[in-house]
Amino acid sequence: MISAKQIVKLTNSIDYQNGSVVSKEIIKGKTGNVTLFAFDKGQGLSEHTAPFDAMVYVIDGQAEITISDKTYNPEAGEFIIMPANEPHSLNAAKRFKMMLVMIKS
């Protein structure tokens, strides 16, 4: 976990791992959490739903995100909100890193 009161460069805070999805919690609390992910090419998260809105901010590369059967391709520096209770999945056509922000209240 990254400690408070320090300046951090997101792209350097998580590393790719061949053939894997890597995750790293930055903040975890009762009302929400922030998690970094690094997806190697060909990796992803299968379709699922979440009970809360979630914001995906792409910090490196380009994501392939499907929300309710529509595909979006945010690039580094862009974000998208995945609405609560809508099916979504993530795929890495190329390697990418993202920050997931979920607010539970």
C-alpha positions, -999 to +999 in steps of 0.1 A: +000+000+000+012+035-008+016+056+023+000+091+028+018+124+024+040+115-005+039+125-042+035+094-064+037+090-102+008+066-111+026+050-141+055+039-119+033+027-090+025-007-106+044-029-130+032-052-158+037-090-153+037-113-183+005-132-188-012-116-158-034-089-143-017-072-114-036-052-088-025-029-060-048-013-034-040+024-028-069+033-005-095+010+011-123+022+033-159+017+043-171+043+017-149+034-012-115+023-025-089+031-051-070+003-068-043+003-095-043-024-122-018-035-149-031-057-176-007-077-199-018-080-235-046-106-239-056-104-202-089-090-188-118-092-164-148-112-175-183-096-175-197-088-141-217-061-123-210-040-092-235-024-069-217+010-071-206+034-099-169+029-107-145+053-125-117+038-146-089+063-153-064+049-179-028+058-169-009+039-196-019+024-229-055+019-241-082-001-225-111-020-241-141-017-218-175-031-226-205-017-207-239-031-214-228-045-248-211-012-260-173-011-263-152+019-253-115+025-258-102+051-233-065+060-237-039+072-212-052+104-196-089+096-202-115+081-179-149+065-181-176+058-155-191+023-153-226+027-139-238+006-110-256-026-118-247-026-155-227-055-169-191-046-178-159-063-188-123-052-195-099-065-221-063-057-230-058-058-267-025-041-258-010-037-223-026-010-202-026+004-167-056+019-149-068+033-117-102+021-105-121+045-081-152+031-064-173+052-041-198+032-021-219+060-007 
